[in-house]
Each structure stands twice: as structure tokens, then as C-alpha cells.
């Protein structure tokens, strides 16, 4: 059987935990940071878990995770 290819863009964006949950970063932290408050930037810096409804799609992108 052929090996499945991992989507490299997804492997750079998502990390997997021990409980098979995927972690992701927040959006809107890349640019235009002067107008955002310190509180907003601090909240955007945190890593959060992907919602359960998106887990199946990410598992297709990362077959060996």
C-alpha cells in the first residue's frame, strides 16, 4: 500500500497533544499591531485547541498523527 503524504502547511500550523487534540494559534496577530490593545495581543498569543468539528478534517491532512 502506498504511503500517505502529510500536508506540510498543516504540519506547521497544528500540533497534536497526548490526548489526540490539535493545538492552533490565533489569527490577527501578524500585522497592524499598533492599533490593537495589549490585552487583545496577549489573548491572541495564546495557543488554543481546535474545535471538535474540525478534528476530522485535520486528521485527513495529517495522516500519521
N, CA, C and O atoms as a Tripos MOL2 file, in Angstrom:
@<TRIPOS>MOLECULE
protein
  260   259    65     0     0
PROTEIN
NO_CHARGES

@<TRIPOS>ATOM
      1 N           0.8390   -1.1780    0.0000 N.3       1 UNK1
      2 CA          0.0000    0.0000    0.0000 C.3       1 UNK1
      3 C           0.8860    1.2450    0.0000 C.2       1 UNK1
      4 O           1.9570    1.2610    0.6060 O.2       1 UNK1
      5 N           0.4330    2.2550   -0.6710 N.am      2 UNK2
      6 CA          1.2040    3.4800   -0.7710 C.3       2 UNK2
      7 C           1.2000    4.2360    0.5460 C.2       2 UNK2
      8 O           0.2540    4.1690    1.3310 O.2       2 UNK2
      9 N           2.2970    4.9610    0.7580 N.am      3 UNK3
     10 CA          2.3430    5.8340    1.9220 C.3       3 UNK3
     11 C           1.5390    7.0970    1.6300 C.2       3 UNK3
     12 O           1.5130    7.5760    0.4960 O.2       3 UNK3
     13 N           0.8940    7.6220    2.6410 N.am      4 UNK4
     14 CA          0.1350    8.8540    2.5000 C.3       4 UNK4
     15 C           1.0550   10.0410    2.7540 C.2       4 UNK4
     16 O           1.9440    9.9810    3.6040 O.2       4 UNK4
     17 N           0.8350   11.1020    2.0200 N.am      5 UNK5
     18 CA          1.6590   12.2920    2.1850 C.3       5 UNK5
     19 C           1.0340   13.2050    3.2290 C.2       5 UNK5
     20 O          -0.1820   13.3980    3.2740 O.2       5 UNK5
     21 N           1.8910   13.7540    4.0550 N.am      6 UNK6
     22 CA          1.4730   14.7440    5.0390 C.3       6 UNK6
     23 C           1.4460   16.1040    4.3830 C.2       6 UNK6
     24 O           2.3760   16.4570    3.6580 O.2       6 UNK6
     25 N           0.3970   16.8770    4.6220 N.am      7 UNK7
     26 CA          0.3360   18.2480    4.1200 C.3       7 UNK7
     27 C           1.2500   19.1000    4.9820 C.2       7 UNK7
     28 O           0.9840   19.3050    6.1660 O.2       7 UNK7
     29 N           2.3260   19.5940    4.3870 N.am      8 UNK8
     30 CA          3.3600   20.2800    5.1560 C.3       8 UNK8
     31 C           2.8600   21.5780    5.7600 C.2       8 UNK8
     32 O           3.2920   21.9520    6.8510 O.2       8 UNK8
     33 N           1.9640   22.2720    5.0850 N.am      9 UNK9
     34 CA          1.4290   23.5070    5.6400 C.3       9 UNK9
     35 C           0.6450   23.2250    6.9120 C.2       9 UNK9
     36 O           0.7170   23.9930    7.8720 O.2       9 UNK9
     37 N          -0.1030   22.1300    6.9240 N.am     10 UNK10
     38 CA         -0.8850   21.7730    8.1120 C.3      10 UNK10
     39 C           0.0260   21.3160    9.2420 C.2      10 UNK10
     40 O          -0.2560   21.5830   10.4100 O.2      10 UNK10
     41 N           1.1190   20.6300    8.9080 N.am     11 UNK11
     42 CA          2.0170   20.1670    9.9600 C.3      11 UNK11
     43 C           2.7220   21.3190   10.6390 C.2      11 UNK11
     44 O           3.1220   21.2010   11.7970 O.2      11 UNK11
     45 N           2.8850   22.4390    9.9380 N.am     12 UNK12
     46 CA          3.4980   23.6180   10.5480 C.3      12 UNK12
     47 C           2.4980   24.4050   11.3800 C.2      12 UNK12
     48 O           2.8930   25.1380   12.2870 O.2      12 UNK12
     49 N           1.2140   24.2650   11.0870 N.am     13 UNK13
     50 CA          0.2030   25.0560   11.7800 C.3      13 UNK13
     51 C          -0.3940   24.3620   12.9980 C.2      13 UNK13
     52 O          -0.8240   25.0320   13.9360 O.2      13 UNK13
     53 N          -0.4280   23.0490   13.0000 N.am     14 UNK14
     54 CA         -1.1050   22.3060   14.0630 C.3      14 UNK14
     55 C          -0.1210   21.4150   14.7960 C.2      14 UNK14
     56 O           0.7470   20.7910   14.1860 O.2      14 UNK14
     57 N          -0.2680   21.3650   16.1090 N.am     15 UNK15
     58 CA          0.4910   20.4390   16.9410 C.3      15 UNK15
     59 C          -0.5140   19.5200   17.6260 C.2      15 UNK15
     60 O          -1.6390   19.9310   17.9110 O.2      15 UNK15
     61 N          -0.1150   18.2850   17.8880 N.am     16 UNK16
     62 CA         -1.0200   17.3160   18.4940 C.3      16 UNK16
     63 C          -0.6000   17.0880   19.9390 C.2      16 UNK16
     64 O           0.5900   17.0290   20.2490 O.2      16 UNK16
     65 N          -1.5890   16.9600   20.8210 N.am     17 UNK17
     66 CA         -1.3330   16.7290   22.2320 C.3      17 UNK17
     67 C          -1.3680   15.2330   22.5160 C.2      17 UNK17
     68 O          -1.6010   14.4250   21.6180 O.2      17 UNK17
     69 N          -1.1390   14.8820   23.7520 N.am     18 UNK18
     70 CA         -1.1830   13.4840   24.1400 C.3      18 UNK18
     71 C          -2.5660   12.8860   24.0860 C.2      18 UNK18
     72 O          -2.7140   11.6720   23.9480 O.2      18 UNK18
     73 N          -3.5920   13.7280   24.1920 N.am     19 UNK19
     74 CA         -4.9730   13.2530   24.1430 C.3      19 UNK19
     75 C          -5.5520   13.3090   22.7400 C.2      19 UNK19
     76 O          -6.7700   13.2650   22.5690 O.2      19 UNK19
     77 N          -4.6790   13.4070   21.7230 N.am     20 UNK20
     78 CA         -5.0910   13.4540   20.3200 C.3      20 UNK20
     79 C          -5.9160   14.6910   19.9950 C.2      20 UNK20
     80 O          -6.7750   14.6530   19.1130 O.2      20 UNK20
     81 N          -5.6600   15.7890   20.7040 N.am     21 UNK21
     82 CA         -6.2770   17.0610   20.3780 C.3      21 UNK21
     83 C          -5.2750   17.8840   19.5840 C.2      21 UNK21
     84 O          -4.0660   17.7350   19.7580 O.2      21 UNK21
     85 N          -5.7750   18.7500   18.7160 N.am     22 UNK22
     86 CA         -4.9140   19.5890   17.9060 C.3      22 UNK22
     87 C          -4.8710   20.9900   18.4850 C.2      22 UNK22
     88 O          -5.8980   21.5340   18.8910 O.2      22 UNK22
     89 N          -3.6860   21.5710   18.5220 N.am     23 UNK23
     90 CA         -3.4950   22.9300   19.0010 C.3      23 UNK23
     91 C          -3.2520   23.8390   17.8140 C.2      23 UNK23
     92 O          -2.6500   23.4350   16.8190 O.2      23 UNK23
     93 N          -3.7230   25.0630   17.9270 N.am     24 UNK24
     94 CA         -3.5310   26.0460   16.8730 C.3      24 UNK24
     95 C          -3.2880   27.4160   17.4930 C.2      24 UNK24
     96 O          -3.5270   27.6320   18.6800 O.2      24 UNK24
     97 N          -2.8070   28.3320   16.6610 N.am     25 UNK25
     98 CA         -2.6110   29.7010   17.0920 C.3      25 UNK25
     99 C          -3.7950   30.5510   16.6620 C.2      25 UNK25
    100 O          -4.5780   30.1620   15.7960 O.2      25 UNK25
    101 N          -3.9100   31.7160   17.2810 N.am     26 UNK26
    102 CA         -4.9590   32.6560   16.9070 C.3      26 UNK26
    103 C          -4.5940   33.3890   15.6220 C.2      26 UNK26
    104 O          -3.4200   33.5050   15.2690 O.2      26 UNK26
    105 N          -5.5990   33.8700   14.9410 N.am     27 UNK27
    106 CA         -5.3910   34.7310   13.7820 C.3      27 UNK27
    107 C          -5.2750   36.1860   14.2540 C.2      27 UNK27
    108 O          -5.4440   36.4790   15.4370 O.2      27 UNK27
    109 N          -4.9890   37.0770   13.3260 N.am     28 UNK28
    110 CA         -4.9340   38.5300   13.5510 C.3      28 UNK28
    111 C          -3.7680   38.9620   14.4220 C.2      28 UNK28
    112 O          -3.8430   40.0200   15.0460 O.2      28 UNK28
    113 N          -2.7070   38.1990   14.4900 N.am     29 UNK29
    114 CA         -1.5430   38.5910   15.2810 C.3      29 UNK29
    115 C          -0.3510   38.8940   14.3870 C.2      29 UNK29
    116 O           0.7470   39.1240   14.8940 O.2      29 UNK29
    117 N          -0.5340   38.9000   13.0770 N.am     30 UNK30
    118 CA          0.5940   39.0390   12.1670 C.3      30 UNK30
    119 C           1.0170   40.4700   11.8870 C.2      30 UNK30
    120 O           2.2080   40.7390   11.7350 O.2      30 UNK30
    121 N           0.0690   41.3930   11.8150 N.am     31 UNK31
    122 CA          0.4200   42.7630   11.4460 C.3      31 UNK31
    123 C          -0.6380   43.7060   11.9940 C.2      31 UNK31
    124 O          -1.6250   43.2710   12.5870 O.2      31 UNK31
    125 N          -0.4240   45.0010   11.7920 N.am     32 UNK32
    126 CA         -1.3080   46.0560   12.3120 C.3      32 UNK32
    127 C          -1.4690   45.9430   13.8190 C.2      32 UNK32
    128 O          -2.5860   45.9660   14.3370 O.2      32 UNK32
    129 N          -0.3510   45.8220   14.5180 N.am     33 UNK33
    130 CA         -0.3990   45.6000   15.9580 C.3      33 UNK33
    131 C          -0.4460   46.8870   16.7650 C.2      33 UNK33
    132 O          -0.7320   46.8500   17.9620 O.2      33 UNK33
    133 N          -0.1730   48.0190   16.1400 N.am     34 UNK34
    134 CA         -0.1740   49.2800   16.8860 C.3      34 UNK34
    135 C          -1.5760   49.6500   17.3510 C.2      34 UNK34
    136 O          -1.7420   50.2120   18.4340 O.2      34 UNK34
    137 N          -2.5780   49.3420   16.5480 N.am     35 UNK35
    138 CA         -3.9380   49.7410   16.9050 C.3      35 UNK35
    139 C          -4.6160   48.7530   17.8400 C.2      35 UNK35
    140 O          -5.6860   49.0490   18.3710 O.2      35 UNK35
    141 N          -4.0190   47.5920   18.0530 N.am     36 UNK36
    142 CA         -4.6120   46.6000   18.9400 C.3      36 UNK36
    143 C          -4.1290   46.8210   20.3610 C.2      36 UNK36
    144 O          -2.9740   47.1810   20.5880 O.2      36 UNK36
    145 N          -5.0120   46.6040   21.3020 N.am     37 UNK37
    146 CA         -4.6530   46.8130   22.7040 C.3      37 UNK37
    147 C          -3.7330   45.7040   23.1860 C.2      37 UNK37
    148 O          -3.6590   44.6290   22.5910 O.2      37 UNK37
    149 N          -3.0390   45.9870   24.2690 N.am     38 UNK38
    150 CA         -2.1400   44.9830   24.8500 C.3      38 UNK38
    151 C          -2.9170   43.7550   25.2900 C.2      38 UNK38
    152 O          -2.4230   42.6340   25.1760 O.2      38 UNK38
    153 N          -4.1160   43.9550   25.7870 N.am     39 UNK39
    154 CA         -4.9480   42.8310   26.2260 C.3      39 UNK39
    155 C          -5.3140   41.9420   25.0450 C.2      39 UNK39
    156 O          -5.2640   40.7160   25.1440 O.2      39 UNK39
    157 N          -5.6810   42.5630   23.9280 N.am     40 UNK40
    158 CA         -6.0440   41.7810   22.7470 C.3      40 UNK40
    159 C          -4.8460   41.0190   22.2100 C.2      40 UNK40
    160 O          -4.9730   39.8520   21.8400 O.2      40 UNK40
    161 N          -3.6830   41.6600   22.1620 N.am     41 UNK41
    162 CA         -2.4890   40.9870   21.6580 C.3      41 UNK41
    163 C          -2.0660   39.8500   22.5700 C.2      41 UNK41
    164 O          -1.5900   38.8170   22.0980 O.2      41 UNK41
    165 N          -2.2340   40.0310   23.8610 N.am     42 UNK42
    166 CA         -1.8920   38.9680   24.8100 C.3      42 UNK42
    167 C          -2.8240   37.7770   24.6420 C.2      42 UNK42
    168 O          -2.3790   36.6310   24.7020 O.2      42 UNK42
    169 N          -4.1110   38.0310   24.4310 N.am     43 UNK43
    170 CA         -5.0630   36.9350   24.2270 C.3      43 UNK43
    171 C          -4.8060   36.2190   22.9010 C.2      43 UNK43
    172 O          -4.9840   35.0040   22.8090 O.2      43 UNK43
    173 N          -4.3900   36.9610   21.8800 N.am     44 UNK44
    174 CA         -4.1200   36.3570   20.5820 C.3      44 UNK44
    175 C          -2.8460   35.5300   20.5900 C.2      44 UNK44
    176 O          -2.6470   34.6970   19.7060 O.2      44 UNK44
    177 N          -1.9810   35.7450   21.5700 N.am     45 UNK45
    178 CA         -0.7320   34.9940   21.6380 C.3      45 UNK45
    179 C          -0.9220   33.5980   22.2020 C.2      45 UNK45
    180 O          -0.0400   32.7510   22.0630 O.2      45 UNK45
    181 N          -2.0520   33.3460   22.8330 N.am     46 UNK46
    182 CA         -2.2730   32.0560   23.4760 C.3      46 UNK46
    183 C          -2.5680   30.9770   22.4390 C.2      46 UNK46
    184 O          -3.1230   31.2510   21.3750 O.2      46 UNK46
    185 N          -2.1930   29.7700   22.7670 N.am     47 UNK47
    186 CA         -2.4800   28.6080   21.9230 C.3      47 UNK47
    187 C          -3.7700   27.9780   22.4100 C.2      47 UNK47
    188 O          -3.9700   27.8190   23.6150 O.2      47 UNK47
    189 N          -4.6540   27.6140   21.4770 N.am     48 UNK48
    190 CA         -5.9390   27.0300   21.8570 C.3      48 UNK48
    191 C          -6.1560   25.7290   21.1120 C.2      48 UNK48
    192 O          -5.4680   25.4320   20.1350 O.2      48 UNK48
    193 N          -7.1180   24.9590   21.5840 N.am     49 UNK49
    194 CA         -7.4570   23.6890   20.9440 C.3      49 UNK49
    195 C          -8.4040   23.9410   19.7740 C.2      49 UNK49
    196 O          -9.2290   24.8550   19.8090 O.2      49 UNK49
    197 N          -8.2740   23.1350   18.7650 N.am     50 UNK50
    198 CA         -9.1660   23.1880   17.6110 C.3      50 UNK50
    199 C         -10.5170   22.6130   18.0310 C.2      50 UNK50
    200 O         -10.5790   21.7020   18.8570 O.2      50 UNK50
    201 N         -11.5750   23.1360   17.4740 N.am     51 UNK51
    202 CA        -12.9080   22.6370   17.8040 C.3      51 UNK51
    203 C         -13.0790   21.2060   17.3130 C.2      51 UNK51
    204 O         -12.4410   20.7840   16.3480 O.2      51 UNK51
    205 N         -13.9460   20.4720   17.9870 N.am     52 UNK52
    206 CA        -14.1540   19.0620   17.6670 C.3      52 UNK52
    207 C         -14.6810   18.8560   16.2590 C.2      52 UNK52
    208 O         -14.4020   17.8310   15.6370 O.2      52 UNK52
    209 N         -15.4380   19.8120   15.7490 N.am     53 UNK53
    210 CA        -15.9960   19.6590   14.4070 C.3      53 UNK53
    211 C         -14.9200   19.7450   13.3300 C.2      53 UNK53
    212 O         -15.1510   19.2960   12.2070 O.2      53 UNK53
    213 N         -13.7470   20.3100   13.6400 N.am     54 UNK54
    214 CA        -12.6720   20.4320   12.6590 C.3      54 UNK54
    215 C         -11.6280   19.3350   12.7900 C.2      54 UNK54
    216 O         -10.7260   19.2470   11.9560 O.2      54 UNK54
    217 N         -11.7250   18.5070   13.8020 N.am     55 UNK55
    218 CA        -10.7050   17.4820   14.0220 C.3      55 UNK55
    219 C         -10.6250   16.4830   12.8780 C.2      55 UNK55
    220 O          -9.5290   16.0700   12.4980 O.2      55 UNK55
    221 N         -11.7520   16.0920   12.3280 N.am     56 UNK56
    222 CA        -11.7470   15.0980   11.2500 C.3      56 UNK56
    223 C         -11.0370   15.6280   10.0150 C.2      56 UNK56
    224 O         -10.3150   14.8860    9.3490 O.2      56 UNK56
    225 N         -11.2340   16.8940    9.7050 N.am     57 UNK57
    226 CA        -10.5850   17.4820    8.5280 C.3      57 UNK57
    227 C          -9.0790   17.5700    8.7280 C.2      57 UNK57
    228 O          -8.3190   17.3560    7.7830 O.2      57 UNK57
    229 N          -8.6400   17.8800    9.9300 N.am     58 UNK58
    230 CA         -7.2000   17.9980   10.1930 C.3      58 UNK58
    231 C          -6.5570   16.6190   10.2020 C.2      58 UNK58
    232 O          -5.4000   16.4800    9.8050 O.2      58 UNK58
    233 N          -7.2720   15.6130   10.6410 N.am     59 UNK59
    234 CA         -6.7180   14.2570   10.6170 C.3      59 UNK59
    235 C          -6.4720   13.7780    9.1900 C.2      59 UNK59
    236 O          -5.5560   12.9910    8.9500 O.2      59 UNK59
    237 N          -7.2740   14.2400    8.2490 N.am     60 UNK60
    238 CA         -7.0220   13.8950    6.8450 C.3      60 UNK60
    239 C          -5.7560   14.5620    6.3310 C.2      60 UNK60
    240 O          -5.0440   13.9970    5.5010 O.2      60 UNK60
    241 N          -5.4740   15.7700    6.8260 N.am     61 UNK61
    242 CA         -4.2700   16.4800    6.3990 C.3      61 UNK61
    243 C          -3.0100   15.9180    7.0380 C.2      61 UNK61
    244 O          -1.9250   15.9850    6.4600 O.2      61 UNK61
    245 N          -3.1640   15.3660    8.2320 N.am     62 UNK62
    246 CA         -2.0220   14.8120    8.9730 C.3      62 UNK62
    247 C          -2.2860   13.3360    9.2330 C.2      62 UNK62
    248 O          -2.7170   12.9830   10.3300 O.2      62 UNK62
    249 N          -2.0450   12.4710    8.2700 N.am     63 UNK63
    250 CA         -2.4720   11.0800    8.4070 C.3      63 UNK63
    251 C          -1.7040   10.2940    9.4640 C.2      63 UNK63
    252 O          -2.2410    9.3210    9.9940 O.2      63 UNK63
    253 N          -0.4800   10.6720    9.7890 N.am     64 UNK64
    254 CA          0.3200    9.8800   10.7300 C.3      64 UNK64
    255 C           0.4160   10.5380   12.0910 C.2      64 UNK64
    256 O           1.3950   10.3220   12.8060 O.2      64 UNK64
    257 N          -0.5560   11.3230   12.4640 N.am     65 UNK65
    258 CA         -0.5200   11.9690   13.7750 C.3      65 UNK65
    259 C          -1.4320   11.2470   14.7370 C.2      65 UNK65
    260 O          -1.5410   11.6400   15.8980 O.2      65 UNK65
@<TRIPOS>BOND
     1     1     2 1
     2     2     3 1
     3     3     4 2
     4     3     5 am
     5     5     6 1
     6     6     7 1
     7     7     8 2
     8     7     9 am
     9     9    10 1
    10    10    11 1
    11    11    12 2
    12    11    13 am
    13    13    14 1
    14    14    15 1
    15    15    16 2
    16    15    17 am
    17    17    18 1
    18    18    19 1
    19    19    20 2
    20    19    21 am
    21    21    22 1
    22    22    23 1
    23    23    24 2
    24    23    25 am
    25    25    26 1
    26    26    27 1
    27    27    28 2
    28    27    29 am
    29    29    30 1
    30    30    31 1
    31    31    32 2
    32    31    33 am
    33    33    34 1
    34    34    35 1
    35    35    36 2
    36    35    37 am
    37    37    38 1
    38    38    39 1
    39    39    40 2
    40    39    41 am
    41    41    42 1
    42    42    43 1
    43    43    44 2
    44    43    45 am
    45    45    46 1
    46    46    47 1
    47    47    48 2
    48    47    49 am
    49    49    50 1
    50    50    51 1
    51    51    52 2
    52    51    53 am
    53    53    54 1
    54    54    55 1
    55    55    56 2
    56    55    57 am
    57    57    58 1
    58    58    59 1
    59    59    60 2
    60    59    61 am
    61    61    62 1
    62    62    63 1
    63    63    64 2
    64    63    65 am
    65    65    66 1
    66    66    67 1
    67    67    68 2
    68    67    69 am
    69    69    70 1
    70    70    71 1
    71    71    72 2
    72    71    73 am
    73    73    74 1
    74    74    75 1
    75    75    76 2
    76    75    77 am
    77    77    78 1
    78    78    79 1
    79    79    80 2
    80    79    81 am
    81    81    82 1
    82    82    83 1
    83    83    84 2
    84    83    85 am
    85    85    86 1
    86    86    87 1
    87    87    88 2
    88    87    89 am
    89    89    90 1
    90    90    91 1
    91    91    92 2
    92    91    93 am
    93    93    94 1
    94    94    95 1
    95    95    96 2
    96    95    97 am
    97    97    98 1
    98    98    99 1
    99    99   100 2
   100    99   101 am
   101   101   102 1
   102   102   103 1
   103   103   104 2
   104   103   105 am
   105   105   106 1
   106   106   107 1
   107   107   108 2
   108   107   109 am
   109   109   110 1
   110   110   111 1
   111   111   112 2
   112   111   113 am
   113   113   114 1
   114   114   115 1
   115   115   116 2
   116   115   117 am
   117   117   118 1
   118   118   119 1
   119   119   120 2
   120   119   121 am
   121   121   122 1
   122   122   123 1
   123   123   124 2
   124   123   125 am
   125   125   126 1
   126   126   127 1
   127   127   128 2
   128   127   129 am
   129   129   130 1
   130   130   131 1
   131   131   132 2
   132   131   133 am
   133   133   134 1
   134   134   135 1
   135   135   136 2
   136   135   137 am
   137   137   138 1
   138   138   139 1
   139   139   140 2
   140   139   141 am
   141   141   142 1
   142   142   143 1
   143   143   144 2
   144   143   145 am
   145   145   146 1
   146   146   147 1
   147   147   148 2
   148   147   149 am
   149   149   150 1
   150   150   151 1
   151   151   152 2
   152   151   153 am
   153   153   154 1
   154   154   155 1
   155   155   156 2
   156   155   157 am
   157   157   158 1
   158   158   159 1
   159   159   160 2
   160   159   161 am
   161   161   162 1
   162   162   163 1
   163   163   164 2
   164   163   165 am
   165   165   166 1
   166   166   167 1
   167   167   168 2
   168   167   169 am
   169   169   170 1
   170   170   171 1
   171   171   172 2
   172   171   173 am
   173   173   174 1
   174   174   175 1
   175   175   176 2
   176   175   177 am
   177   177   178 1
   178   178   179 1
   179   179   180 2
   180   179   181 am
   181   181   182 1
   182   182   183 1
   183   183   184 2
   184   183   185 am
   185   185   186 1
   186   186   187 1
   187   187   188 2
   188   187   189 am
   189   189   190 1
   190   190   191 1
   191   191   192 2
   192   191   193 am
   193   193   194 1
   194   194   195 1
   195   195   196 2
   196   195   197 am
   197   197   198 1
   198   198   199 1
   199   199   200 2
   200   199   201 am
   201   201   202 1
   202   202   203 1
   203   203   204 2
   204   203   205 am
   205   205   206 1
   206   206   207 1
   207   207   208 2
   208   207   209 am
   209   209   210 1
   210   210   211 1
   211   211   212 2
   212   211   213 am
   213   213   214 1
   214   214   215 1
   215   215   216 2
   216   215   217 am
   217   217   218 1
   218   218   219 1
   219   219   220 2
   220   219   221 am
   221   221   222 1
   222   222   223 1
   223   223   224 2
   224   223   225 am
   225   225   226 1
   226   226   227 1
   227   227   228 2
   228   227   229 am
   229   229   230 1
   230   230   231 1
   231   231   232 2
   232   231   233 am
   233   233   234 1
   234   234   235 1
   235   235   236 2
   236   235   237 am
   237   237   238 1
   238   238   239 1
   239   239   240 2
   240   239   241 am
   241   241   242 1
   242   242   243 1
   243   243   244 2
   244   243   245 am
   245   245   246 1
   246   246   247 1
   247   247   248 2
   248   247   249 am
   249   249   250 1
   250   250   251 1
   251   251   252 2
   252   251   253 am
   253   253   254 1
   254   254   255 1
   255   255   256 2
   256   255   257 am
   257   257   258 1
   258   258   259 1
   259   259   260 2
@<TRIPOS>SUBSTRUCTURE
     1 UNK1         2 RESIDUE 1 A UNK
     2 UNK2         6 RESIDUE 1 A UNK
     3 UNK3        10 RESIDUE 1 A UNK
     4 UNK4        14 RESIDUE 1 A UNK
     5 UNK5        18 RESIDUE 1 A UNK
     6 UNK6        22 RESIDUE 1 A UNK
     7 UNK7        26 RESIDUE 1 A UNK
     8 UNK8        30 RESIDUE 1 A UNK
     9 UNK9        34 RESIDUE 1 A UNK
    10 UNK10       38 RESIDUE 1 A UNK
    11 UNK11       42 RESIDUE 1 A UNK
    12 UNK12       46 RESIDUE 1 A UNK
    13 UNK13       50 RESIDUE 1 A UNK
    14 UNK14       54 RESIDUE 1 A UNK
    15 UNK15       58 RESIDUE 1 A UNK
    16 UNK16       62 RESIDUE 1 A UNK
    17 UNK17       66 RESIDUE 1 A UNK
    18 UNK18       70 RESIDUE 1 A UNK
    19 UNK19       74 RESIDUE 1 A UNK
    20 UNK20       78 RESIDUE 1 A UNK
    21 UNK21       82 RESIDUE 1 A UNK
    22 UNK22       86 RESIDUE 1 A UNK
    23 UNK23       90 RESIDUE 1 A UNK
    24 UNK24       94 RESIDUE 1 A UNK
    25 UNK25       98 RESIDUE 1 A UNK
    26 UNK26      102 RESIDUE 1 A UNK
    27 UNK27      106 RESIDUE 1 A UNK
    28 UNK28      110 RESIDUE 1 A UNK
    29 UNK29      114 RESIDUE 1 A UNK
    30 UNK30      118 RESIDUE 1 A UNK
    31 UNK31      122 RESIDUE 1 A UNK
    32 UNK32      126 RESIDUE 1 A UNK
    33 UNK33      130 RESIDUE 1 A UNK
    34 UNK34      134 RESIDUE 1 A UNK
    35 UNK35      138 RESIDUE 1 A UNK
    36 UNK36      142 RESIDUE 1 A UNK
    37 UNK37      146 RESIDUE 1 A UNK
    38 UNK38      150 RESIDUE 1 A UNK
    39 UNK39      154 RESIDUE 1 A UNK
    40 UNK40      158 RESIDUE 1 A UNK
    41 UNK41      162 RESIDUE 1 A UNK
    42 UNK42      166 RESIDUE 1 A UNK
    43 UNK43      170 RESIDUE 1 A UNK
    44 UNK44      174 RESIDUE 1 A UNK
    45 UNK45      178 RESIDUE 1 A UNK
    46 UNK46      182 RESIDUE 1 A UNK
    47 UNK47      186 RESIDUE 1 A UNK
    48 UNK48      190 RESIDUE 1 A UNK
    49 UNK49      194 RESIDUE 1 A UNK
    50 UNK50      198 RESIDUE 1 A UNK
    51 UNK51      202 RESIDUE 1 A UNK
    52 UNK52      206 RESIDUE 1 A UNK
    53 UNK53      210 RESIDUE 1 A UNK
    54 UNK54      214 RESIDUE 1 A UNK
    55 UNK55      218 RESIDUE 1 A UNK
    56 UNK56      222 RESIDUE 1 A UNK
    57 UNK57      226 RESIDUE 1 A UNK
    58 UNK58      230 RESIDUE 1 A UNK
    59 UNK59      234 RESIDUE 1 A UNK
    60 UNK60      238 RESIDUE 1 A UNK
    61 UNK61      242 RESIDUE 1 A UNK
    62 UNK62      246 RESIDUE 1 A UNK
    63 UNK63      250 RESIDUE 1 A UNK
    64 UNK64      254 RESIDUE 1 A UNK
    65 UNK65      258 RESIDUE 1 A UNK
